[in-house]
């Protein structure tokens, strides 16, 4: 008979051996836990865009061809702030810009198909 030098606590001695169902359930839970951990490491739309940018994108999506000044009013920010929020959205391909044919200074914004898929 082989004896181990490990001391076993009284609580461990009295614990019953886990059933096969319990082991199977434990392994499944561990796999689900690992999958969730990996999934939460992926960047989400909230981490890729800031809240203000998400708000701007939402307003642009709801009001196609909105002008930058009107976007600023809808967001209750200064026009320069709205313009700065939109620049990264344009760079990421989420918003497209069209200059007004009547006045080239006026910029109209609309969300792209890529933004709509988010």
Protein Blocks (a to p, Z undefined) as FASTA:
>chain_A
ZZdfbdcdfklmmpccddfklmmmmmmmmmmmmmmmmmmmpccfklmpcfklmmmmmmmm
mmghiafklmmmmnopafklmmmmmmmmmmnopaccdddfklmkbccddddfklmmZZ
